[in-house]
Amino acid sequence: MEKRESAPAKKKKKAGRLTYQYVIIFGVLLAVANILLGTLLILRSTATVRNLIRKNMLDLSNTAAGLIDGDELGSLTLQSVGSPVYNNILEALSVFQQNVDIEYIYAVREESEGNYIFTVDADPEDPAGFGEEVLITNALVKAADGTASVDDAPAQDEWGNFYSSYSPVFDSKGNVSGIIGIDFDSEWYENQIRSNTVLILIISVLFVLAGVVAFFLISRKLQSRYTVLNQEISTLADDVDALTEELISDQGYISSLSGLDRPRNVMTDLPGEDDMESLSRKVRAMHDEMKRYLEYAQRRAVTDALTNVSNTTAYAGLQERLDEEIAEGTACFALAVFDVNFLKKTNDRYGHTWGDRIIHDAAKAIASVFGTRNTFRIGGDELLAAAFGKNEEEVTQLLAQVDAAVDAANRSPDTPAPMLSLSKGAAVYEPGRDTCFKDVFVRADQAMYSNKHQYHGKQQDAP
């Protein structure tokens, strides 16, 4: 007589088959999710690190350019080589050559359309001679047009293979009188990107491998011991916990989340929740944490570390956006340019720590009026603020509010010994007169320099 299975036994078998199918589906989905998340994390983090490196390169060339007098640089000729003016510029560039991790720093200018020559080269061993031609790149051409830029790809010349950062130097009339170029060894640049990519890749591969190993261990034992499945799923959940903890170990990242309403104890099992539901919820929580972390990294990429206002990368984005609005006929903005008075004297007398404090306080005062995201540090002690939908009278009121914020800062008990003082100038975009962002900037910059000259004149006339 044929032996029939009991109903409970059949039900148990069916449940076992269904559970096994769910585990296979779960394992495949988890592997795919890990691969996709790992790929996304690598791509996004690599792009973020690349932007941070480019930002640091621009900061260095902008800082060097800010130390050079544009009128002096523009006046150099072959006969100027060895003169006091030439040597002063060479000495300023040599400070960067000797103390900053760069390959070369030099000054060039556009001699004629499409022709660029060296004017000052701080290389102590094999400097380029005055008038030697410079290898032309897109970043160099942009700098000649007044916009600091970094090469997207390495360029090779007789000195080697480099990524270069170029920053324009403006004369007293607001024209580009020269360009400061800084070369960074392409191998160093790529190593910075590669080291970050390798780190993220290792974490992603380890996580994928942990998931795959856990899946095969569970699937081999599932047919006879379903309880082992629960234990292995718990192990996988612990791996998720560990990766999430890795993401939130950055103290700066934790501080950036202080104002957010985030769920607490997302890695704790909930009542009535089975292992699959618990793991699914934890993976979603880990995904959300990754997104927050990437957003945090992107914010850092456009924030100046010293002042916490927008940096030169964000400033380049502002220029591009406003040029598009001008072309479309929708632009309505004003620019205000600020420069800290007597910063060099402050640095010489009190040290660069006090100088950095002055720059930080200046940015804070400006940002309190224009907003943090609309305030940009575009040079060593030069800041720019953008206002939208404001006329000339309203912009003047905003500048007065900045003066009030500066006065309040100077009255603070913890104000440093050198008092904060700003030269400032503003310009409102005028359709028909201004054809690009640069036109408005130049007028604002000229107004700032006029204000600075008046301020210094009053200081000299003071008893």
Residue pairs with C-beta under 8 A, 6 or more apart in sequence:
5 13
16 222
16 223
16 226
19 222
19 226
19 229
20 219
20 222
20 223
22 276
23 215
23 218
23 219
23 222
23 229
24 219
26 215
26 276
26 279
27 211
27 212
27 215
27 219
30 211
30 215
30 236
30 283
31 208
31 211
31 212
31 215
33 283
34 204
34 207
34 208
34 211
35 204
35 208
37 204
37 287
37 290
38 200
38 201
38 203
38 204
38 205
38 207
38 208
39 204
41 200
41 204
41 290
41 294
42 197
42 200
42 201
42 204
44 294
44 297
45 196
45 197
45 200
45 294
45 297
46 193
46 196
46 197
46 200
48 294
48 297
48 298
48 300
48 301
49 192
49 193
49 196
50 193
51 301
51 313
52 300
52 301
53 189
53 192
53 193
54 150
54 165
54 313
55 301
55 311
55 312
55 313
57 150
57 163
57 165
57 182
57 184
58 148
58 149
58 150
58 165
58 167
58 312
58 313
59 311
59 312
60 96
60 100
60 102
60 165
60 182
61 148
61 165
61 166
61 167
61 180
61 181
61 182
62 148
62 167
62 312
62 378
62 379
62 380
63 379
63 380
64 92
64 93
64 96
64 105
64 167
64 180
64 182
65 148
65 167
65 168
65 169
65 179
65 180
65 379
66 379
66 380
66 381
66 382
67 92
67 380
68 89
68 92
68 107
68 169
68 178
68 180
69 89
70 169
70 170
70 171
70 172
70 177
70 178
71 171
71 172
71 177
72 85
72 88
72 89
73 89
73 107
73 109
73 119
73 120
73 169
73 171
73 177
73 178
74 109
74 171
74 175
74 177
74 178
75 85
76 85
76 86
76 89
76 119
76 120
76 130
76 178
78 130
78 131
80 86
80 130
81 130
86 120
89 107
89 120
90 120
90 122
93 105
93 106
93 107
93 120
93 122
93 180
94 122
94 124
96 102
96 105
96 122
96 182
97 104
97 105
97 122
97 123
97 124
101 188
102 182
102 183
102 184
103 159
103 160
103 162
103 183
103 184
103 185
104 121
104 122
104 123
104 159
104 162
104 181
104 182
104 183
105 122
105 180
105 181
105 182
105 183
106 118
106 120
106 121
106 122
106 123
106 127
106 128
106 180
106 181
107 118
107 119
107 120
107 121
107 169
107 178
107 179
107 180
107 181
108 116
108 117
108 118
108 119
108 134
108 140
108 178
108 179
108 181
109 116
109 117
109 119
109 177
109 178
109 179
110 116
110 144
110 176
110 179
111 117
111 131
114 136
115 133
116 133
116 134
116 136
116 140
116 144
116 179
117 130
117 131
117 132
117 133
117 134
118 128
118 129
118 130
118 131
118 132
118 133
118 134
119 130
119 178
120 130
121 127
121 128
121 129
123 159
126 159
128 134
134 140
134 181
135 155
135 157
137 151
137 155
137 164
138 149
138 151
138 152
139 149
139 150
139 151
139 152
139 164
139 165
139 166
140 149
140 164
140 166
140 179
140 181
142 148
142 149
142 166
143 149
143 166
143 167
143 168
143 176
143 179
143 181
144 168
144 176
144 179
145 168
145 176
145 438
146 168
146 170
146 176
146 438
147 168
147 316
147 319
147 438
148 165
148 166
148 167
148 168
148 312
148 316
149 165
149 166
149 316
150 163
150 164
150 165
150 166
151 163
151 164
151 165
153 163
154 161
154 162
154 163
154 186
154 189
155 161
155 162
155 163
155 164
156 162
159 183
160 183
160 185
160 186
161 185
161 186
161 187
162 183
162 184
162 185
162 186
163 183
163 184
163 186
163 189
164 181
164 182
164 183
164 184
165 181
165 182
165 184
166 179
166 180
166 181
166 182
167 179
167 180
168 176
168 178
168 179
169 176
169 177
169 178
169 179
169 180
170 176
170 177
170 445
171 177
172 449
173 446
174 442
174 445
174 446
203 243
203 246
207 239
207 243
210 236
210 239
211 236
211 239
214 232
214 233
214 235
214 236
214 239
215 236
217 232
218 228
218 229
218 232
218 233
221 228
221 229
221 232
222 228
222 229
229 275
230 275
233 275
233 276
233 279
234 275
236 279
237 267
237 275
237 278
237 279
237 282
240 267
240 279
240 282
240 283
240 286
241 267
241 282
243 286
244 267
244 282
244 285
244 286
244 289
247 253
247 286
247 289
247 290
247 293
248 254
248 289
248 293
250 293
250 296
252 296
252 300
253 293
253 296
256 296
256 299
257 292
257 296
260 292
263 285
266 281
266 282
266 285
267 282
267 285
269 278
270 278
270 281
273 281
301 313
302 310
302 311
302 313
302 314
302 317
303 309
303 310
303 311
303 314
304 310
304 311
304 312
304 363
304 377
305 311
306 356
306 359
306 360
306 363
306 377
307 359
307 360
307 362
307 363
307 364
307 377
307 383
308 360
308 363
308 372
309 363
309 366
309 367
309 372
309 373
309 375
309 376
309 377
309 383
310 318
310 372
310 373
310 374
310 375
310 376
310 377
311 376
311 377
312 376
312 377
312 378
314 373
314 376
315 376
315 378
315 384
318 376
318 386
318 437
319 437
319 438
322 331
322 333
322 386
322 429
322 437
323 436
323 437
325 331
325 333
326 429
326 434
326 435
326 436
326 437
329 431
331 429
331 431
332 388
332 389
332 429
333 386
333 387
333 388
333 389
333 390
333 428
333 429
333 440
334 386
334 387
334 388
334 390
334 392
334 395
334 426
334 427
334 428
334 429
334 440
335 384
335 385
335 386
335 387
335 426
335 427
335 429
335 440
335 441
335 444
336 366
336 370
336 384
336 385
336 386
336 387
336 395
336 398
336 399
336 402
336 424
336 425
336 426
336 444
337 382
337 383
337 384
337 424
337 425
337 426
337 441
337 444
337 445
337 447
337 448
338 362
338 366
338 382
338 383
338 384
338 385
338 402
338 422
338 423
338 424
338 448
339 381
339 382
339 383
339 422
339 423
339 424
339 448
339 452
340 358
340 359
340 362
340 381
340 420
340 421
340 422
340 423
341 421
341 422
341 423
341 452
341 455
341 456
342 418
342 421
343 355
343 358
343 359
343 380
343 381
345 418
346 354
346 355
346 358
346 418
347 354
347 355
349 418
350 416
350 417
350 418
354 416
354 417
354 418
355 381
357 416
358 381
358 416
358 418
358 420
359 377
359 380
359 381
361 409
361 415
361 420
362 381
362 383
362 406
362 420
362 422
363 375
363 377
363 383
364 405
364 409
365 402
365 405
365 406
365 408
365 409
365 420
365 422
366 375
366 383
366 385
366 402
366 405
366 422
367 374
367 375
367 385
368 405
369 385
369 398
369 401
369 402
369 405
370 385
370 386
370 387
370 398
370 402
374 385
374 386
374 387
374 388
375 383
375 384
375 385
376 383
376 384
376 385
376 386
377 383
378 384
384 441
384 444
387 394
387 395
387 398
390 398
390 428
391 428
392 428
395 426
395 428
396 426
399 424
399 426
402 422
402 424
403 422
406 420
406 421
406 422
409 415
409 420
410 419
410 420
421 455
423 448
423 449
423 451
423 452
423 455
424 447
424 448
424 451
425 444
425 445
425 446
425 447
425 448
425 449
425 450
425 451
426 444
426 447
427 440
427 441
427 443
427 444
427 447
428 440
429 440
433 439
434 440
